[in-house]
Amino acid sequence: MDKDVLRRMLDEVQLGRVSVDAALARLAGLPFEDLGFAKVDHHRALRAGGPEAVFCPGKSPAQVVAIAGRLAEHHGNVLATRCDPTIAAAVAAAGLPCRYHPIARLLVVRPEPVEGVGLIAIASAGTADLPVAEEAALVAEALGNRVERLTDCGVAGLHRLLAHREVLGEANAIVAVAGMEGALPSVIGGLVDRPVIAVPTSVGYGTALGGLAALLAMLTSCAPGVSVVNIDNGYGAAHQASQINRLAVKLR
């Protein structure tokens, strides 16, 4: 953010020439920071409720370090997704405070504690789905939501899911993570009056087709209130759940 631009805008707010809301709207449209290989959007949090994340595949460790470092100057809990140990080590070696979560392949740069609001339930069908479910849970927590993890409660043992009906009924949004035939979101959608965000995973035998079978099953769900994100996209599901949860908290 240009300090001169910010200083002028603060002066205008203090003098009553510009309202706070108008100033925020102008800040949201300010230019990005051009690093040559990346254009870093420092104002995404003003527009979308959370800072820009770094998708690590295809980027060199040096590029991730540069982007995450610039973002961390403006925000806490900067997320680097699909992060491997080599990139995590490079970020740590650069002196950036960070915490690596190997199961979720998620790196949190400049981690800061956040008091969660509302409730998001993250339900995973099987242990093999945990990497995607944990990505969703950690992202949702970093965005300031209270999260309950419901693990290994797929439809092959329906009683395991029914044991969590109270939590499912309390949640403002539910993220349902499943591979194989992808039936879990449909079952949850038939049990509660809460929005269900379905996340197909690439878990399954041959005809699961790397998650395509679960994706198509979720898209053709007959249960109302079920939306679907891309295969293995725990990050995207967490953002959608966070937006729903925060709207629900505001309405109370």
CYANA upper distance limits for C-alpha pairs under 8 A (distance plus 0.5 A):
  1 MET  CA      5 VAL  CA      8.29
  1 MET  CA      6 LEU  CA      7.85
  1 MET  CA     30 LEU  CA      8.36
  1 MET  CA     42 HIS  CA      7.75
  2 ASP  CA      6 LEU  CA      6.84
  3 LYS  CA      7 ARG  CA      6.48
  4 ASP  CA      8 ARG  CA      6.66
  5 VAL  CA      9 MET  CA      6.70
  6 LEU  CA     10 LEU  CA      6.64
  7 ARG  CA     11 ASP  CA      6.73
  8 ARG  CA     12 GLU  CA      6.79
  9 MET  CA     13 VAL  CA      6.77
  9 MET  CA     18 VAL  CA      8.44
  9 MET  CA     23 ALA  CA      7.24
 10 LEU  CA     14 GLN  CA      6.64
 11 ASP  CA     15 LEU  CA      6.61
 12 GLU  CA     16 GLY  CA      6.65
 12 GLU  CA     17 ARG  CA      5.59
 12 GLU  CA     18 VAL  CA      6.06
 13 VAL  CA     17 ARG  CA      6.42
 13 VAL  CA     18 VAL  CA      5.40
 13 VAL  CA     19 SER  CA      6.39
 13 VAL  CA     20 VAL  CA      6.89
 13 VAL  CA     23 ALA  CA      7.82
 18 VAL  CA     22 ALA  CA      6.74
 18 VAL  CA     23 ALA  CA      6.91
 19 SER  CA     23 ALA  CA      6.68
 20 VAL  CA     24 LEU  CA      6.73
 21 ASP  CA     25 ALA  CA      6.71
 22 ALA  CA     26 ARG  CA      6.78
 23 ALA  CA     27 LEU  CA      6.66
 24 LEU  CA     28 ALA  CA      6.63
 24 LEU  CA     46 LEU  CA      7.81
 25 ALA  CA     29 GLY  CA      7.30
 26 ARG  CA     30 LEU  CA      7.16
 27 LEU  CA     43 HIS  CA      7.56
 27 LEU  CA     46 LEU  CA      8.37
 28 ALA  CA     43 HIS  CA      5.80
 28 ALA  CA     44 ARG  CA      7.58
 28 ALA  CA     46 LEU  CA      6.12
 28 ALA  CA     47 ARG  CA      6.58
 29 GLY  CA     43 HIS  CA      7.99
 30 LEU  CA     43 HIS  CA      7.90
 31 PRO  CA     41 ASP  CA      8.30
 32 PHE  CA     39 LYS  CA      6.44
 32 PHE  CA     40 VAL  CA      6.00
 32 PHE  CA     41 ASP  CA      5.32
 32 PHE  CA     42 HIS  CA      6.95
 32 PHE  CA     43 HIS  CA      8.34
 33 GLU  CA     39 LYS  CA      5.93
 33 GLU  CA     40 VAL  CA      5.48
 33 GLU  CA     41 ASP  CA      7.06
 33 GLU  CA     42 HIS  CA      7.96
 34 ASP  CA     38 ALA  CA      6.63
 34 ASP  CA     39 LYS  CA      4.91
 34 ASP  CA     40 VAL  CA      6.84
 35 LEU  CA     39 LYS  CA      6.43
 35 LEU  CA     40 VAL  CA      7.83
 37 PHE  CA     63 GLN  CA      8.43
 38 ALA  CA     67 ILE  CA      8.05
 40 VAL  CA     52 GLU  CA      8.38
 40 VAL  CA     67 ILE  CA      7.41
 40 VAL  CA     70 ARG  CA      8.32
 40 VAL  CA     71 LEU  CA      7.95
 41 ASP  CA     52 GLU  CA      6.99
 42 HIS  CA     51 PRO  CA      7.57
 42 HIS  CA     52 GLU  CA      7.76
 42 HIS  CA     71 LEU  CA      7.14
 42 HIS  CA     74 HIS  CA      7.56
 43 HIS  CA     47 ARG  CA      7.40
 43 HIS  CA     51 PRO  CA      7.75
 44 ARG  CA     48 ALA  CA      6.16
 44 ARG  CA     49 GLY  CA      7.80
 44 ARG  CA     50 GLY  CA      6.99
 44 ARG  CA     51 PRO  CA      5.80
 44 ARG  CA     52 GLU  CA      6.54
 45 ALA  CA     49 GLY  CA      5.18
 45 ALA  CA     50 GLY  CA      4.60
 45 ALA  CA     51 PRO  CA      4.90
 45 ALA  CA     52 GLU  CA      7.78
 46 LEU  CA     50 GLY  CA      7.98
 49 GLY  CA    243 GLN  CA      8.14
 50 GLY  CA    143 LEU  CA      7.03
 51 PRO  CA     75 HIS  CA      7.57
 51 PRO  CA     78 VAL  CA      7.49
 52 GLU  CA     71 LEU  CA      8.26
 52 GLU  CA     78 VAL  CA      8.01
 52 GLU  CA     79 LEU  CA      8.32
 53 ALA  CA     78 VAL  CA      6.87
 53 ALA  CA     79 LEU  CA      5.46
 53 ALA  CA     80 ALA  CA      6.30
 53 ALA  CA     81 THR  CA      7.71
 54 VAL  CA     64 VAL  CA      7.61
 54 VAL  CA     67 ILE  CA      7.93
 54 VAL  CA     68 ALA  CA      7.55
 54 VAL  CA     79 LEU  CA      6.70
 54 VAL  CA     80 ALA  CA      4.97
 54 VAL  CA     81 THR  CA      6.61
 55 PHE  CA     59 LYS  CA      8.47
 55 PHE  CA     80 ALA  CA      6.39
 55 PHE  CA     81 THR  CA      5.56
 55 PHE  CA     82 ARG  CA      6.95
 55 PHE  CA     83 CYS  CA      8.24
 56 CYS  CA     60 SER  CA      8.39
 56 CYS  CA     64 VAL  CA      7.23
 56 CYS  CA     80 ALA  CA      6.89
 56 CYS  CA     81 THR  CA      6.50
 56 CYS  CA     82 ARG  CA      6.23
 56 CYS  CA     83 CYS  CA      6.03
 57 PRO  CA     82 ARG  CA      7.10
 57 PRO  CA     83 CYS  CA      7.88
 59 LYS  CA     63 GLN  CA      6.52
 59 LYS  CA     64 VAL  CA      6.96
 60 SER  CA     64 VAL  CA      6.90
 60 SER  CA     87 ILE  CA      8.33
 61 PRO  CA     65 VAL  CA      6.64
 61 PRO  CA     86 THR  CA      7.95
 61 PRO  CA     87 ILE  CA      5.45
 61 PRO  CA     90 ALA  CA      6.63
 61 PRO  CA     91 VAL  CA      8.06
 62 ALA  CA     66 ALA  CA      6.70
 62 ALA  CA     90 ALA  CA      8.00
 63 GLN  CA     67 ILE  CA      6.70
 64 VAL  CA     68 ALA  CA      6.35
 64 VAL  CA     87 ILE  CA      7.91
 64 VAL  CA     91 VAL  CA      8.08
 65 VAL  CA     69 GLY  CA      6.28
 65 VAL  CA     90 ALA  CA      7.54
 65 VAL  CA     91 VAL  CA      5.80
 65 VAL  CA     94 ALA  CA      7.70
 66 ALA  CA     70 ARG  CA      6.81
 67 ILE  CA     71 LEU  CA      6.75
 68 ALA  CA     72 ALA  CA      6.44
 68 ALA  CA     78 VAL  CA      7.39
 68 ALA  CA     80 ALA  CA      8.08
 68 ALA  CA    109 VAL  CA      7.53
 69 GLY  CA     73 GLU  CA      7.06
 69 GLY  CA     96 LEU  CA      7.43
 70 ARG  CA     74 HIS  CA      7.84
 71 LEU  CA     75 HIS  CA      6.58
 71 LEU  CA     78 VAL  CA      7.29
 72 ALA  CA     76 GLY  CA      6.49
 72 ALA  CA     77 ASN  CA      8.32
 72 ALA  CA     78 VAL  CA      6.73
 72 ALA  CA    109 VAL  CA      7.23
 72 ALA  CA    110 ARG  CA      6.75
 75 HIS  CA    110 ARG  CA      8.39
 76 GLY  CA    109 VAL  CA      7.58
 76 GLY  CA    110 ARG  CA      5.64
 76 GLY  CA    111 PRO  CA      6.45
 76 GLY  CA    112 GLU  CA      6.46
 77 ASN  CA    108 VAL  CA      6.03
 77 ASN  CA    109 VAL  CA      6.11
 77 ASN  CA    110 ARG  CA      5.97
 77 ASN  CA    111 PRO  CA      5.13
 77 ASN  CA    112 GLU  CA      6.43
 77 ASN  CA    142 ALA  CA      6.55
 78 VAL  CA    108 VAL  CA      6.04
 78 VAL  CA    109 VAL  CA      5.41
 78 VAL  CA    110 ARG  CA      7.06
 78 VAL  CA    111 PRO  CA      7.90
 79 LEU  CA    106 LEU  CA      7.44
 79 LEU  CA    107 LEU  CA      6.36
 79 LEU  CA    108 VAL  CA      5.34
 79 LEU  CA    109 VAL  CA      6.85
 79 LEU  CA    139 VAL  CA      8.22
 80 ALA  CA    106 LEU  CA      6.35
 80 ALA  CA    107 LEU  CA      5.48
 80 ALA  CA    108 VAL  CA      6.89
 80 ALA  CA    109 VAL  CA      8.13
 81 THR  CA    105 ARG  CA      6.93
 81 THR  CA    106 LEU  CA      5.38
 81 THR  CA    107 LEU  CA      7.04
 81 THR  CA    235 TYR  CA      8.38
 82 ARG  CA    104 ALA  CA      8.16
 82 ARG  CA    105 ARG  CA      5.49
 82 ARG  CA    106 LEU  CA      6.52
 83 CYS  CA     87 ILE  CA      6.83
 83 CYS  CA     88 ALA  CA      7.12
 83 CYS  CA    105 ARG  CA      5.50
 83 CYS  CA    106 LEU  CA      6.11
 83 CYS  CA    107 LEU  CA      6.86
 84 ASP  CA     88 ALA  CA      6.84
 84 ASP  CA    102 PRO  CA      8.27
 84 ASP  CA    105 ARG  CA      6.76
 85 PRO  CA     89 ALA  CA      6.49
 85 PRO  CA    102 PRO  CA      8.09
 86 THR  CA     90 ALA  CA      6.82
 87 ILE  CA     91 VAL  CA      6.78
 88 ALA  CA     92 ALA  CA      6.80
 88 ALA  CA    100 TYR  CA      7.13
 88 ALA  CA    107 LEU  CA      7.13
 89 ALA  CA     93 ALA  CA      6.50
 90 ALA  CA     94 ALA  CA      6.71
 91 VAL  CA     95 GLY  CA      7.46
 91 VAL  CA     96 LEU  CA      6.53
 91 VAL  CA     98 CYS  CA      8.10
 92 ALA  CA     96 LEU  CA      6.02
 92 ALA  CA     97 PRO  CA      7.12
 92 ALA  CA     98 CYS  CA      6.99
 96 LEU  CA    109 VAL  CA      7.32
 96 LEU  CA    110 ARG  CA      7.49
 97 PRO  CA    109 VAL  CA      6.38
 97 PRO  CA    110 ARG  CA      5.49
 97 PRO  CA    111 PRO  CA      7.67
 98 CYS  CA    107 LEU  CA      7.29
 98 CYS  CA    108 VAL  CA      5.93
 98 CYS  CA    109 VAL  CA      4.69
 98 CYS  CA    110 ARG  CA      5.89
 98 CYS  CA    111 PRO  CA      6.58
 99 ARG  CA    107 LEU  CA      6.31
 99 ARG  CA    108 VAL  CA      5.74
 99 ARG  CA    109 VAL  CA      7.07
 99 ARG  CA    111 PRO  CA      7.29
100 TYR  CA    105 ARG  CA      7.97
100 TYR  CA    106 LEU  CA      6.58
100 TYR  CA    107 LEU  CA      5.00
100 TYR  CA    108 VAL  CA      6.90
101 HIS  CA    105 ARG  CA      6.24
101 HIS  CA    106 LEU  CA      5.72
101 HIS  CA    107 LEU  CA      6.65
102 PRO  CA    106 LEU  CA      7.14
103 ILE  CA    130 LEU  CA      8.13
103 ILE  CA    131 PRO  CA      5.75
103 ILE  CA    134 GLU  CA      7.76
104 ALA  CA    130 LEU  CA      8.30
104 ALA  CA    131 PRO  CA      5.11
104 ALA  CA    132 VAL  CA      6.89
104 ALA  CA    133 ALA  CA      8.34
104 ALA  CA    134 GLU  CA      5.90
104 ALA  CA    135 GLU  CA      5.17
105 ARG  CA    131 PRO  CA      8.06
105 ARG  CA    135 GLU  CA      7.91
106 LEU  CA    135 GLU  CA      7.21
114 VAL  CA    141 GLU  CA      7.95
114 VAL  CA    142 ALA  CA      7.37
114 VAL  CA    143 LEU  CA      8.42
114 VAL  CA    144 GLY  CA      6.03
115 GLU  CA    144 GLY  CA      6.71
115 GLU  CA    145 ASN  CA      7.97
115 GLU  CA    146 ARG  CA      8.13
116 GLY  CA    141 GLU  CA      7.23
116 GLY  CA    144 GLY  CA      5.15
116 GLY  CA    145 ASN  CA      4.56
116 GLY  CA    146 ARG  CA      4.68
116 GLY  CA    147 VAL  CA      8.24
117 VAL  CA    144 GLY  CA      6.95
117 VAL  CA    145 ASN  CA      5.37
117 VAL  CA    146 ARG  CA      5.77
117 VAL  CA    246 ARG  CA      8.07
117 VAL  CA    249 VAL  CA      7.94
118 GLY  CA    145 ASN  CA      6.80
118 GLY  CA    146 ARG  CA      6.34
118 GLY  CA    171 ALA  CA      8.01
118 GLY  CA    172 ASN  CA      7.36
118 GLY  CA    245 ASN  CA      6.62
118 GLY  CA    246 ARG  CA      7.61
118 GLY  CA    248 ALA  CA      8.29
118 GLY  CA    249 VAL  CA      6.53
119 LEU  CA    145 ASN  CA      7.00
119 LEU  CA    146 ARG  CA      5.36
119 LEU  CA    147 VAL  CA      6.18
119 LEU  CA    148 GLU  CA      7.79
119 LEU  CA    170 GLU  CA      7.78
119 LEU  CA    171 ALA  CA      5.36
119 LEU  CA    172 ASN  CA      6.24
119 LEU  CA    173 ALA  CA      7.71
119 LEU  CA    245 ASN  CA      7.28
120 ILE  CA    140 ALA  CA      8.38
120 ILE  CA    145 ASN  CA      7.44
120 ILE  CA    146 ARG  CA      6.71
120 ILE  CA    147 VAL  CA      5.39
120 ILE  CA    148 GLU  CA      6.88
120 ILE  CA    171 ALA  CA      5.77
120 ILE  CA    172 ASN  CA      6.50
120 ILE  CA    173 ALA  CA      5.65
120 ILE  CA    174 ILE  CA      6.25
120 ILE  CA    175 VAL  CA      7.99
120 ILE  CA    241 ALA  CA      7.37
120 ILE  CA    242 SER  CA      8.13
120 ILE  CA    245 ASN  CA      7.39
121 ALA  CA    147 VAL  CA      6.30
121 ALA  CA    148 GLU  CA      5.35
121 ALA  CA    149 ARG  CA      6.59
121 ALA  CA    150 LEU  CA      7.57
121 ALA  CA    167 VAL  CA      7.74
121 ALA  CA    168 LEU  CA      7.03
121 ALA  CA    171 ALA  CA      6.39
121 ALA  CA    173 ALA  CA      7.07
121 ALA  CA    174 ILE  CA      5.28
121 ALA  CA    175 VAL  CA      6.70
122 ILE  CA    133 ALA  CA      7.11
122 ILE  CA    136 ALA  CA      7.90
122 ILE  CA    137 ALA  CA      6.94
122 ILE  CA    147 VAL  CA      7.63
122 ILE  CA    148 GLU  CA      6.67
122 ILE  CA    149 ARG  CA      5.47
122 ILE  CA    150 LEU  CA      6.40
122 ILE  CA    174 ILE  CA      6.46
122 ILE  CA    175 VAL  CA      5.27
122 ILE  CA    176 ALA  CA      6.64
122 ILE  CA    177 VAL  CA      8.05
123 ALA  CA    133 ALA  CA      7.81
123 ALA  CA    149 ARG  CA      6.69
123 ALA  CA    150 LEU  CA      5.05
123 ALA  CA    151 THR  CA      6.38
123 ALA  CA    152 ASP  CA      8.36
123 ALA  CA    153 CYS  CA      7.62
123 ALA  CA    174 ILE  CA      7.80
123 ALA  CA    175 VAL  CA      6.57
123 ALA  CA    176 ALA  CA      5.35
123 ALA  CA    177 VAL  CA      6.57
124 SER  CA    129 ASP  CA      6.64
124 SER  CA    130 LEU  CA      7.11
124 SER  CA    133 ALA  CA      6.55
124 SER  CA    150 LEU  CA      6.83
124 SER  CA    151 THR  CA      5.53
124 SER  CA    152 ASP  CA      6.25
124 SER  CA    153 CYS  CA      6.84
124 SER  CA    154 GLY  CA      7.44
124 SER  CA    176 ALA  CA      6.45
124 SER  CA    177 VAL  CA      5.13
124 SER  CA    178 ALA  CA      6.53
125 ALA  CA    129 ASP  CA      7.11
125 ALA  CA    151 THR  CA      7.27
125 ALA  CA    152 ASP  CA      5.51
125 ALA  CA    153 CYS  CA      5.48
125 ALA  CA    154 GLY  CA      4.23
125 ALA  CA    155 VAL  CA      7.74
125 ALA  CA    176 ALA  CA      8.19
125 ALA  CA    177 VAL  CA      6.66
125 ALA  CA    178 ALA  CA      5.51
125 ALA  CA    179 GLY  CA      7.96
125 ALA  CA    184 LEU  CA      7.05
126 GLY  CA    130 LEU  CA      7.58
126 GLY  CA    151 THR  CA      7.34
126 GLY  CA    152 ASP  CA      4.74
126 GLY  CA    153 CYS  CA      7.06
126 GLY  CA    154 GLY  CA      6.52
126 GLY  CA    178 ALA  CA      7.68
127 THR  CA    151 THR  CA      7.63
127 THR  CA    152 ASP  CA      6.16
128 ALA  CA    203 VAL  CA      7.35
129 ASP  CA    133 ALA  CA      6.80
129 ASP  CA    177 VAL  CA      7.20
129 ASP  CA    178 ALA  CA      6.77
129 ASP  CA    179 GLY  CA      7.38
129 ASP  CA    201 THR  CA      7.18
129 ASP  CA    203 VAL  CA      7.46
130 LEU  CA    134 GLU  CA      6.16
130 LEU  CA    151 THR  CA      8.14
131 PRO  CA    135 GLU  CA      6.72
132 VAL  CA    136 ALA  CA      6.88
132 VAL  CA    177 VAL  CA      7.78
132 VAL  CA    201 THR  CA      7.75
132 VAL  CA    232 ASP  CA      6.28
132 VAL  CA    233 ASN  CA      7.51
132 VAL  CA    234 GLY  CA      5.69
133 ALA  CA    137 ALA  CA      6.71
133 ALA  CA    177 VAL  CA      6.57
133 ALA  CA    234 GLY  CA      6.71
134 GLU  CA    138 LEU  CA      6.50
134 GLU  CA    234 GLY  CA      8.30
135 GLU  CA    139 VAL  CA      6.58
135 GLU  CA    234 GLY  CA      5.96
135 GLU  CA    235 TYR  CA      6.75
136 ALA  CA    140 ALA  CA      6.57
136 ALA  CA    175 VAL  CA      8.44
136 ALA  CA    234 GLY  CA      4.79
136 ALA  CA    235 TYR  CA      5.80
136 ALA  CA    236 GLY  CA      8.33
136 ALA  CA    237 ALA  CA      7.02
136 ALA  CA    238 ALA  CA      5.41
137 ALA  CA    141 GLU  CA      6.70
137 ALA  CA    147 VAL  CA      7.01
137 ALA  CA    149 ARG  CA      7.75
137 ALA  CA    238 ALA  CA      7.47
138 LEU  CA    142 ALA  CA      6.64
139 VAL  CA    143 LEU  CA      6.76
139 VAL  CA    235 TYR  CA      6.79
139 VAL  CA    238 ALA  CA      6.54
139 VAL  CA    239 HIS  CA      8.06
140 ALA  CA    144 GLY  CA      7.17
140 ALA  CA    145 ASN  CA      6.16
140 ALA  CA    146 ARG  CA      8.24
140 ALA  CA    147 VAL  CA      7.63
140 ALA  CA    238 ALA  CA      5.55
140 ALA  CA    239 HIS  CA      7.23
140 ALA  CA    241 ALA  CA      8.09
140 ALA  CA    242 SER  CA      6.69
141 GLU  CA    145 ASN  CA      5.48
141 GLU  CA    146 ARG  CA      6.76
141 GLU  CA    147 VAL  CA      6.97
143 LEU  CA    239 HIS  CA      8.42
143 LEU  CA    242 SER  CA      7.55
145 ASN  CA    242 SER  CA      7.10
145 ASN  CA    245 ASN  CA      8.09
148 GLU  CA    167 VAL  CA      8.37
150 LEU  CA    164 HIS  CA      7.96
152 ASP  CA    160 ARG  CA      8.16
153 CYS  CA    157 GLY  CA      7.35
153 CYS  CA    158 LEU  CA      7.52
153 CYS  CA    160 ARG  CA      5.50
153 CYS  CA    161 LEU  CA      5.27
154 GLY  CA    158 LEU  CA      7.05
154 GLY  CA    160 ARG  CA      7.94
154 GLY  CA    161 LEU  CA      7.26
154 GLY  CA    178 ALA  CA      8.11
154 GLY  CA    184 LEU  CA      6.47
155 VAL  CA    161 LEU  CA      8.00
155 VAL  CA    183 ALA  CA      7.42
155 VAL  CA    184 LEU  CA      6.58
155 VAL  CA    187 VAL  CA      8.35
157 GLY  CA    161 LEU  CA      8.04
158 LEU  CA    162 LEU  CA      6.94
159 HIS  CA    163 ALA  CA      6.74
160 ARG  CA    164 HIS  CA      7.93
161 LEU  CA    165 ARG  CA      7.66
164 HIS  CA    168 LEU  CA      6.78
165 ARG  CA    169 GLY  CA      6.55
165 ARG  CA    191 LEU  CA      8.45
166 GLU  CA    170 GLU  CA      6.87
167 VAL  CA    171 ALA  CA      6.77
168 LEU  CA    174 ILE  CA      7.60
168 LEU  CA    192 VAL  CA      7.51
169 GLY  CA    192 VAL  CA      6.50
169 GLY  CA    193 ASP  CA      8.05
169 GLY  CA    194 ARG  CA      7.81
171 ALA  CA    194 ARG  CA      7.77
172 ASN  CA    194 ARG  CA      6.79
172 ASN  CA    195 PRO  CA      7.93
172 ASN  CA    244 ILE  CA      7.54
172 ASN  CA    245 ASN  CA      5.74
172 ASN  CA    248 ALA  CA      7.11
173 ALA  CA    194 ARG  CA      6.42
173 ALA  CA    195 PRO  CA      5.81
173 ALA  CA    196 VAL  CA      6.69
173 ALA  CA    197 ILE  CA      8.11
173 ALA  CA    241 ALA  CA      6.07
173 ALA  CA    244 ILE  CA      7.00
173 ALA  CA    245 ASN  CA      6.58
174 ILE  CA    194 ARG  CA      7.56
174 ILE  CA    195 PRO  CA      6.83
174 ILE  CA    196 VAL  CA      5.31
174 ILE  CA    197 ILE  CA      6.59
174 ILE  CA    241 ALA  CA      7.58
175 VAL  CA    196 VAL  CA      6.35
175 VAL  CA    197 ILE  CA      5.21
175 VAL  CA    198 ALA  CA      6.51
175 VAL  CA    199 VAL  CA      7.65
175 VAL  CA    237 ALA  CA      7.23
175 VAL  CA    238 ALA  CA      7.97
175 VAL  CA    241 ALA  CA      7.63
176 ALA  CA    184 LEU  CA      7.07
176 ALA  CA    185 PRO  CA      5.82
176 ALA  CA    188 ILE  CA      8.44
176 ALA  CA    196 VAL  CA      7.27
176 ALA  CA    197 ILE  CA      6.54
176 ALA  CA    198 ALA  CA      5.43
176 ALA  CA    199 VAL  CA      6.50
177 VAL  CA    184 LEU  CA      7.96
177 VAL  CA    185 PRO  CA      8.05
177 VAL  CA    198 ALA  CA      6.62
177 VAL  CA    199 VAL  CA      5.18
177 VAL  CA    200 PRO  CA      6.56
177 VAL  CA    201 THR  CA      7.40
178 ALA  CA    182 GLY  CA      5.60
178 ALA  CA    183 ALA  CA      7.84
178 ALA  CA    184 LEU  CA      6.86
178 ALA  CA    185 PRO  CA      8.36
178 ALA  CA    198 ALA  CA      8.36
178 ALA  CA    199 VAL  CA      6.90
178 ALA  CA    200 PRO  CA      5.80
178 ALA  CA    201 THR  CA      6.19
178 ALA  CA    203 VAL  CA      8.40
178 ALA  CA    214 ALA  CA      7.84
179 GLY  CA    200 PRO  CA      5.99
179 GLY  CA    201 THR  CA      5.02
179 GLY  CA    202 SER  CA      6.51
179 GLY  CA    203 VAL  CA      5.28
179 GLY  CA    204 GLY  CA      6.60
179 GLY  CA    208 ALA  CA      8.40
179 GLY  CA    211 GLY  CA      6.71
179 GLY  CA    214 ALA  CA      6.23
180 MET  CA    201 THR  CA      8.42
180 MET  CA    202 SER  CA      8.49
180 MET  CA    203 VAL  CA      6.46
180 MET  CA    204 GLY  CA      5.06
180 MET  CA    205 TYR  CA      7.75
180 MET  CA    208 ALA  CA      6.41
180 MET  CA    211 GLY  CA      7.79
180 MET  CA    213 ALA  CA      7.81
180 MET  CA    214 ALA  CA      6.59
181 GLU  CA    208 ALA  CA      7.69
181 GLU  CA    213 ALA  CA      6.75
181 GLU  CA    214 ALA  CA      5.45
181 GLU  CA    217 ALA  CA      7.35
182 GLY  CA    200 PRO  CA      6.86
182 GLY  CA    213 ALA  CA      7.96
182 GLY  CA    214 ALA  CA      4.69
182 GLY  CA    215 LEU  CA      7.60
182 GLY  CA    217 ALA  CA      6.63
182 GLY  CA    218 MET  CA      6.83
183 ALA  CA    187 VAL  CA      7.06
183 ALA  CA    214 ALA  CA      8.09
183 ALA  CA    217 ALA  CA      7.65
183 ALA  CA    218 MET  CA      7.66
184 LEU  CA    188 ILE  CA      6.78
185 PRO  CA    189 GLY  CA      6.43
185 PRO  CA    196 VAL  CA      7.20
185 PRO  CA    197 ILE  CA      7.98
185 PRO  CA    198 ALA  CA      6.12
185 PRO  CA    218 MET  CA      7.59
185 PRO  CA    226 VAL  CA      7.55
186 SER  CA    190 GLY  CA      6.86
186 SER  CA    218 MET  CA      7.68
186 SER  CA    221 SER  CA      6.35
186 SER  CA    222 CYS  CA      7.54
186 SER  CA    223 ALA  CA      5.85
186 SER  CA    226 VAL  CA      7.82
187 VAL  CA    191 LEU  CA      7.12
187 VAL  CA    223 ALA  CA      8.10
188 ILE  CA    192 VAL  CA      6.97
188 ILE  CA    196 VAL  CA      7.99
189 GLY  CA    193 ASP  CA      7.84
189 GLY  CA    194 ARG  CA      8.06
189 GLY  CA    195 PRO  CA      8.16
189 GLY  CA    196 VAL  CA      6.80
189 GLY  CA    223 ALA  CA      5.82
189 GLY  CA    224 PRO  CA      6.92
189 GLY  CA    225 GLY  CA      7.06
189 GLY  CA    226 VAL  CA      6.90
190 GLY  CA    223 ALA  CA      6.23
190 GLY  CA    224 PRO  CA      8.07
193 ASP  CA    225 GLY  CA      8.34
194 ARG  CA    225 GLY  CA      7.70
195 PRO  CA    225 GLY  CA      5.67
195 PRO  CA    226 VAL  CA      6.75
195 PRO  CA    227 SER  CA      8.28
196 VAL  CA    225 GLY  CA      6.62
196 VAL  CA    226 VAL  CA      5.28
196 VAL  CA    227 SER  CA      6.83
197 ILE  CA    226 VAL  CA      6.36
197 ILE  CA    227 SER  CA      5.49
197 ILE  CA    228 VAL  CA      6.20
197 ILE  CA    229 VAL  CA      7.77
197 ILE  CA    237 ALA  CA      6.84
197 ILE  CA    240 GLN  CA      8.38
197 ILE  CA    241 ALA  CA      7.76
198 ALA  CA    218 MET  CA      7.23
198 ALA  CA    226 VAL  CA      7.16
198 ALA  CA    227 SER  CA      6.45
198 ALA  CA    228 VAL  CA      5.15
198 ALA  CA    229 VAL  CA      6.89
198 ALA  CA    237 ALA  CA      8.17
199 VAL  CA    215 LEU  CA      8.26
199 VAL  CA    228 VAL  CA      6.67
199 VAL  CA    229 VAL  CA      6.15
199 VAL  CA    230 ASN  CA      7.23
199 VAL  CA    231 ILE  CA      6.88
199 VAL  CA    232 ASP  CA      6.93
199 VAL  CA    233 ASN  CA      7.01
199 VAL  CA    234 GLY  CA      7.27
199 VAL  CA    237 ALA  CA      7.48
200 PRO  CA    211 GLY  CA      6.48
200 PRO  CA    212 LEU  CA      8.35
200 PRO  CA    214 ALA  CA      5.85
200 PRO  CA    215 LEU  CA      5.75
200 PRO  CA    218 MET  CA      8.02
200 PRO  CA    228 VAL  CA      8.45
200 PRO  CA    229 VAL  CA      8.04
200 PRO  CA    230 ASN  CA      7.41
200 PRO  CA    231 ILE  CA      5.39
200 PRO  CA    232 ASP  CA      6.51
200 PRO  CA    233 ASN  CA      8.40
201 THR  CA    210 GLY  CA      8.10
201 THR  CA    211 GLY  CA      5.68
201 THR  CA    214 ALA  CA      7.70
201 THR  CA    231 ILE  CA      5.77
201 THR  CA    232 ASP  CA      5.15
202 SER  CA    208 ALA  CA      8.13
202 SER  CA    209 LEU  CA      8.13
202 SER  CA    210 GLY  CA      4.81
202 SER  CA    211 GLY  CA      4.39
202 SER  CA    212 LEU  CA      8.09
202 SER  CA    231 ILE  CA      7.09
202 SER  CA    232 ASP  CA      7.03
203 VAL  CA    208 ALA  CA      7.93
203 VAL  CA    210 GLY  CA      7.04
203 VAL  CA    211 GLY  CA      6.78
204 GLY  CA    208 ALA  CA      5.69
204 GLY  CA    209 LEU  CA      8.20
204 GLY  CA    210 GLY  CA      7.51
204 GLY  CA    211 GLY  CA      7.74
205 TYR  CA    209 LEU  CA      8.15
206 GLY  CA    210 GLY  CA      8.34
207 THR  CA    213 ALA  CA      7.75
208 ALA  CA    212 LEU  CA      6.75
208 ALA  CA    213 ALA  CA      5.46
208 ALA  CA    214 ALA  CA      7.46
209 LEU  CA    213 ALA  CA      6.73
211 GLY  CA    215 LEU  CA      6.63
211 GLY  CA    231 ILE  CA      6.63
212 LEU  CA    216 LEU  CA      6.64
212 LEU  CA    231 ILE  CA      8.04
213 ALA  CA    217 ALA  CA      6.67
214 ALA  CA    218 MET  CA      6.63
215 LEU  CA    219 LEU  CA      6.67
215 LEU  CA    228 VAL  CA      8.21
215 LEU  CA    230 ASN  CA      8.01
215 LEU  CA    231 ILE  CA      7.26
216 LEU  CA    220 THR  CA      6.70
217 ALA  CA    221 SER  CA      6.65
218 MET  CA    226 VAL  CA      8.48
218 MET  CA    228 VAL  CA      7.13
219 LEU  CA    227 SER  CA      8.16
219 LEU  CA    228 VAL  CA      6.99
221 SER  CA    226 VAL  CA      7.95
229 VAL  CA    233 ASN  CA      6.89
229 VAL  CA    236 GLY  CA      7.37
229 VAL  CA    237 ALA  CA      6.84
233 ASN  CA    237 ALA  CA      6.94
234 GLY  CA    238 ALA  CA      6.62
235 TYR  CA    239 HIS  CA      6.99
236 GLY  CA    240 GLN  CA      6.89
237 ALA  CA    241 ALA  CA      6.62
238 ALA  CA    242 SER  CA      6.47
239 HIS  CA    243 GLN  CA      6.80
240 GLN  CA    244 ILE  CA      6.90
241 ALA  CA    245 ASN  CA      6.50
242 SER  CA    246 ARG  CA      6.54
243 GLN  CA    247 LEU  CA      6.71
244 ILE  CA    248 ALA  CA      6.73
245 ASN  CA    249 VAL  CA      6.76
246 ARG  CA    250 LYS  CA      6.72
247 LEU  CA    251 LEU  CA      6.85
248 ALA  CA    252 ARG  CA      7.17
